[in-house]
């Protein structure tokens, strides 16, 4: 029954750490990560990654991506599609290209350098949303563009991640002339999966959700939404994609039904009460500070690139669509935070051997740093715009 003690300790510690993080203006995820680092091998060594922790963390990331899909507003995306697409694409291309070069400079393999770039192409705007709400700018053109770009960014980053994991896994598992055959089969199955997503959106999800409503079982609608989530995640893994792709699109599909609010309000407590904290703690458990000072140059350079590539890249995407420099400044700063999206990608890549243990801790440190710095950048960008408007 040792796992009961581990679960009790982790849940209490993450609740306390999350509360303290929020009190000082930081996202709860930072506190949860620190819990994993402190309780894990890096500091105290009280909790280690075992089958129980791994299982709970895998369920946690599936639920986290399901909720990300639930929160994706497709109507908002349609309204601001052009500027959002421009911001998202520039915000992916620039980090991938420049971070790839940095990776190669530090002797990463070609595959590992590409993956490093994809990790820092991700965006998590939950913190930016809080800042925009606080300053009453969420409904502005800048706030709306940030939200729309974040939806596209999430979808593109998840798709690129899955393709990378699939291709490099096939190459690693294949020999000689079998590589092309395995790749062709894998890509065909994945294309069929994405065709199937349309069917799930159009018919399967609405039908299953209505069926759940008619059942006399308690919480049957929520149960049916979880069946869709876990089922799509399982099928995604069967065709060589990451399970997070399936759960994300399952969330998007459920969000298009009238049951969105009910599912969101019920699944969120399930996820955040147990499974999601375990996911972030598991990331911290894999961190060590061995070789930290030897990697300090890599950490500093990667942090600078992570901040500038999103800020400048996304800002350039906004400017290209006719926005002024101050709006571009705000949008770029609003897209800097990597947060849970980058952590999820780093975790998946680490499991797929696309991120080595030598640099794993350094990458997590940089993700945390960008998440902490991002809200300050956004606030300053808004202050600069307000000063200019007052002068005018």
MOBELLIN-V722598 format. One record per helix or strand of 3 or more residues. SS is the DSSP state (alpha for helix, beta for strand). FROM is the first residue (numbers start at 0). TO is the last residue. If there is no record, write none. Layout:
ss=SS from=FROM to=TO
ss=SS from=FROM to=TO
This chain:
ss=alpha from=1 to=22
ss=alpha from=27 to=38
ss=alpha from=50 to=69
ss=alpha from=73 to=78
ss=alpha from=80 to=104
ss=alpha from=109 to=118
ss=alpha from=125 to=133
ss=alpha from=140 to=172
ss=alpha from=177 to=213
ss=alpha from=219 to=237
ss=alpha from=242 to=254
ss=alpha from=259 to=284
ss=alpha from=292 to=319
ss=alpha from=324 to=333
ss=alpha from=338 to=350
ss=alpha from=356 to=390
